[in-house]
Structures are given as C-alpha cells and as structure tokens.
Amino acid sequence: MSFRHIFLLTSLILGFSNPVSADPPGPENAGVIRVFLLAGQSNMEGHAVVDLDHEEHYNGGRGNLEKLLEDPQWQPRLSHLRDKNGDWTSRDDVFVRYRPERGPLKKGPLSIGFALHEGKHHFGPELQIGHRLGQASKDPVLLIKTCWGGRSLHVDFRPPSAGGKTGPAYQQMIREIREALANIDKDFPQLAGKKPVISGFFWFQGWNDMYEDGALENYSQNFLHLVDDLRKEFQVPRLPVIIGQTGNADNSQLHAAQEAPSKSESHKGTIVYVPTRQFRYKPEDSPNSGHGHHWFGHAGSYFQVGDAMGKAMVELISGKKSKR
C-alpha cells in the first residue's frame, strides 16, 4: 500500500472531508473530538497585533489586523475573521485551551485573543490553523496550546529519549496536555461525552537554539526524539507532524536543521516542514518595529504562518493538495 493510499485511509478515519468525494460522517465518528497539539516558544504564544495603534509604541498601527482589513489586497483573505457588525467572529466547531505563562487559563471557541497577552489585542498561529482544520474536519476540533517564551529544544523541551536531563518544558507540555484531555467535559460542555482523538502536532520553535552551545548541531535529532516520545506517550505511532520554519531568523543552519526531520527515512511521510521566510514584513510596515524575534508583531505574518501550517496538516492527513 502506498503512502498516498495510507493517507487517504487516514482521512476517512480522522473524519476529514475529501475534496473529491466528501463522505458523510459515519456513526463510528459521531462522538469524536479531533485534538491537535500546538507547542513551541513565544511565536507560538502569539504576538500578532490586532488593534493597538499608539503612534510611538505600535507604529501607528501599521501592519495590525484592523489596518490589514482596510487593505483591498488583504481584506478578502481576512474577511472571515470579522462579522457584519464589526465584531470578531468565533467558530462553534473549533475550540482552544491555552494556559499562558502569566494570567488565567484561556478556553473557549476559536477567536481572537488566544495569545500570551490579556484581552483581545493579539493572536498567534492557532487562529488560522483552527480555521483551516475546522473547514476540513467533519468532527469538532480542539487545539491545546503548550508554549512558553525563551525555551530551547536542546535544553528546555529536551525529550527523554534524547538522553541527559529531560527538559522542564517537555514535562510541563505533557502535564498540560493530560490536564486538558482530562477536563474536556468541564471546560467545554459542548463537547461533553465525546472521545478525544489526538490527530496532529504543530511545532513552531527555534529562536533560542541559536544561542545554546551544541543546539543547532543536534536540533534535527532532538526533534525526532521529541516526535517519537510524543507518539509513545499518547500511543499514536504515526502522529502527523508539522514543523514551521523560524523564518524571522537569519540563520540557514537552523532552517536546514528544522527541515531535515521531514526527510528522515524512519519518519517518512509523517512530518512536513513549512517554510515561513516569505511571511516576514519590513519593520517600518509593522506594529513592533524593534521586535524582529516576534515577526515585528505583523498580523499578516502570524496569519500566513498559521494558514500555511494548517493547510499543510490538512494535506498531510488527507493526502490531497488544497485547492487554495
């Protein structure tokens, strides 16, 4: 059986719509929640600016989401984020659970605001990842975010099978995922009684490994250990994995190390690398012109990163290229 046939079969198992012949959801999938894990450091936390426009601190709002919605080139792509009354939309089939490093637990239907900062003034890749998955899945989707700024893969997220001391961020990631799975009925009454099925893993991390001795040389192998340990921990042997390039960094060694796992023979057909370098905008056209480590806060960057990663996951699971 070819990998394409394996993925077509997987698409039926996961309940994702087939763009050629959409099969109606079967009774065996009526009580399923498709759970996707989102992990990484600050760029997975989310620093895309929504509406802040202070001339000094946010460059007059250049590159924020509201400004992009006024741009005829951007508006068609972003229109699903705002309703006819001007309010930010939310989905009734995609949900997010995220415990920020500071502040209370965030949980609820997918919308603006599931970022590190309080209020609804920022978002991260989860926004368009969620829209992509929601459009493709016949079953409700739950995104579990576990991410913290300033964490390396080499030390903080170091997985057990990499040897040495298991990283505290890896341990916290596992704890929070298990906590989220155990509390679905309480946190999301709409999903009560449905069975959670872990269906994919998104990784968006890399900045801090540029500054750890030995981190870049071992990044690819550390990541494969991370994938293997997650698959073992949650008993999903071929868990689909998306790794997003740290495209806001000028470091070809890091980029090559992030791409290499997608070419691993032992993980063939289950890991996809998503380039993001093309989504970096000029600082002078962005809200946070001094924050290159956070894509200058440009809403378009985080939207396009999420869109590309979400699209890649849908294609990986379904085995078919997206039409858009």
N, C-alpha and C positions, 0 to 999 in steps of 0.2 A: 504494500500500500504506500503510495507517495505521500510526501508531507502535505501536499495540497489536499489530498483526499482526507488525511488526518484532520486538517483544519476545517474542512467542510463538515466533517462529522462533529468536530468540536463545536462548530457554530450552532448546530442543532441542539447539542447537549446544553450549551450555555444559553440558548434561547435568543440569540442574536438574529435579527432579521437578515434574510438572504436577499440582496438587491435584485436577483433574477426571479426567484420564485419564493415569495415570503410565505413560509408555513405558519399557520395559526398556532398559538401556544397550546401545547398538549396538556392533558390533565396531570401528567407527571411533573410539570413545571409550574403548576398553578400556585404553589406555596413557596416559591424560591425567591431569595434576595441575592442579586449579583453583587458581591463585595469586592471592591478594588482598594488596594493599599497604596497610599501615596507617602513617600518618605524622602528625606534629604535634609538640607540645611536651609538657610534664610531665603533662598529664592523659591523653595517650595512653600515656605511660610507665606510668602506673598507680599510684595511691596508696590504693586501697581496702584497708582493714584487715581481715584475716581473723580472727585470734585474739588479738592483743595486747590486754591489758586492764588494764594498770597504772592504778591509780586517778588518779594525777597526770598521767601522760604520755598516757594513752589514754582518759581519762574513764570508767574502769571497764569499758571495752569496749562502751559504748553505741553501737549502730549498726554494730558489726563483724559479719562474716559469721556467726560462731558464734552471736551473740545473735539475729540475724535468723532463723536456722534453728530457734530455740526459740520463735519467734513464730508462732502459728497462721495469721496473715494472710500471712506471708511464706513459711512452710515449703513449701507446695505449689509455689510458683514456683521455689524453690531446691533442691528435693529431688534433682534430677539431679546436683548438684554433690558429693554425698556418698553413699558406698555403704553397705550394711547393716552393715558392720564399723566404720563411722565414719571411713573413710579418704576423702580427696578423690579423686574419680573422674578418669579421663583417657579421652580418645577414641582409638580406633585408626584413625580416618579423617580426623582433623584434626591438623595439626602446626603448630608455631610456631618461627620463627627470629628471635631478637632479640639484638642486641649492645648491652647497656646502656652508658651513658656511663662508668660505672665497674664493674669486675668482669668476669668471664669471659663468653664467648658463652653464651647460653641457647638450647637447641634440644631439641625432643622433642615427644611427643604433647601435645595441648592439655590443660591442667590449671591448677590454682592455681600462682602463682609466676612467671609471665612478666611481671614488673614490674621497676622500677628497682632495688628493694631485694633484698638477698640472702635466700635461704631461701624458704619458702612462707607468708609472712606478709602478702603483698599481691597484688593483681591489678589489671588495667586493663580497658578496654572489650573487649580481644581475647577475654576469656573467653566472654562471651555472644555476641559476634559469631561466634566459632568454632562455638558450639553451634547457632546459627541456620543458618549455612552448611552445617554438617555434616548437619543434619537435612534440608536441601533438596537437597543435591548427591548425584548418583549416583557421582561420582568423588571420590577423595581430595582434601582441601583443604590448602593450605599458606598460612599467614599469615606475611608478612615485615614485621616492625615496624622502622621507622626513625624514631626520635623522641628529642628531647633537650630538657631543661627550659630555659626562659628564651630561646626563639628566636622571633623575629618573622617574619612572612611578608614584610614590607616590606623587610627587610634580610637576615636570616639565610637564609630559604628563597627569597629573590628568584630567580625563574626567568629564564633567558636572554632570552626574548622580551619581558620587561618593560622591557628596556633598563637601562643602568647596569651596576654590578658584580654579576655572578652571586653569589648568596649561598653561603657555605661550607656551610650545612646542606643546601641543594639539591644541591650537588656531592657531599656525603657520602651523602645519600639515594640518589643514583643509583649511587654506588660500592658501597654496601652491598647494594642490590637485585641488582646484577650479580654481586657476590660470592656472594650467597645462591643465585642461579639456577645459577651455575657449580659449586656444591658440594652440590647436592641428593643426588647418589648417595652422597657421603661422609657427609653429615650425617644423612641419612635412608635407611638401607639398604632400608627397607620400600618406598621409592618409586623405587628404582634402576631405570633403564631407561624410566621413564615421561616423557612430554613435558610440560614446564611450559607452561601457557597462562595468561597474565595476564588475569584475568577481572573485576577491580574494584579501586577505590581508595577508601579511607576517610581522611578528613581531620578531625582533632579538634585545633584550634589557634585562638589568637586573643588570649589574655591580653596578651602583650607588645606587640601592635599598638596597645593602648590608650595606650601610653606612648612611641611613636615619632612624631615630627613627620611629618605627611602620611600616616601609615599607614592610618588609618581611611578617609580620603577615597579612597584607592587600593586598598583591600582587595579589593573585588569584581573589579576589573580584574586585579590581581596574581594572584588565584586562578584566573581564567580563563586567564591566561598559563601558570600552573603546570599546569593540566589539559592545555592544548594541547601544552606541551613534553613532558609525560609521555607523552601519546599518540604524539607523534612519536618520542620516544626509544625506545619499546618497540613501535612500529608497531601500535598498537591504536586506530584512528581514532575509534571510538565507545565508548571505555572507560567503563563505568558508574562513576559517582562519587557518593559520599555525603559530605556536609559536615555535621558535627554542630555545633549551636549552642553557643557558650561560655555556657551557661545559668547558670553560677555567678557570672557578672559582671553587675553592674547597669549595662549600657551599651546603650541602644537603638540607638545609631549603629552599634556593632559588630554587633549582631544583624541589623539591616537590611542591612548590608554582606555578612554571611555568607549571608543568604537570597537576595540579588539574583542570584547566578550561576545559581540554579535557574530563573530567569525569563528567562535570556538566549535570545534567538531563535536565535542561532548555535549554541547548545548544547541546543536544545530536546529534552526527553525523555531526556537522558542524565545530568543532575545532579539529585539530590534533597537538599533541605535538611531536617534533622531537628531540630525544637525539643527542647530538653532542660531548659528552665527549671523545668518541673514536677517534676524529679527532685532538686531541691535541698532538703535537710532542715535543720532547725534545728541550730545549732552545739551546743546543750546536749544534743541527742539523738545526737551523733556522736562518734567516737573522737578526732578532732583539732579541738577546738572553736575553735582560733585559725587554722585553715588554710582560709579561705574560697576561696583560689586553687586548692585541691585538693579542693573539694567536702566539706571538713571530714573527709575520709577515710571518708565513709559508704559502706559496702559496697553499700547499696541504690542509691545514686546511680550508681556505676560499672556495676553490674549492669544497671540500667534503661537507661542510655545505650547500653551495648553491645547490649542486646536491641533497642532502637528502631532503632539504626543497622544491625544485622544484618538485622532484619525488612525495613527499607527497601531494602536491597540485594537481598534475595530477591525482593521485589515488583517492583523496577526491572528485574531480569533476566528474571523470568518473565512480567511484565505482568499479574499477578494479585494481588489483595489476600489477605493472610494471614487464615486463619480465627481466629487468636488473636494 
